Amino acid sequence: MLKNKSKPFLGFLQASGLVTYILLVSVFLNNIEKIFHKDTGEYMAPILMLLLFIISAVISSSLVLGRAGVLFWENKFSEAFTLLAWTMGWGVFYFLLLLTILYFN
């Protein structure tokens, strides 16, 4: 289904997925006290944060490198790096967009 889409569009989808995931994690972390209604404890907080860090690394790398990795594995090096470049470009676009929004608020 997504194999026929252009590299700029796939890069946009991948970067948008990553931004959406980051937004969801940020909302979760900002509301963690409201969700659990108590202190997570002296020992549980570091464990939960490290687990979240590991899970986030896997999800983020899958979103950004997943399709490019498959293309690379299929010896389509040019397509893989083009897709990676488009994903990074859209990521920079989102970063600058959020900086602009923060600056003018």
Secondary structure by P-SEA (a helix, b strand, c coil): ccccccaaaaaaaaaaaaaaaaaaaaaaaaaccccccccccccaaaaaaaaaaaaaaaaaaaaccaaaaaaaaacaaaaaaaaaaaaaaaaaaaaaaaaaaaaac
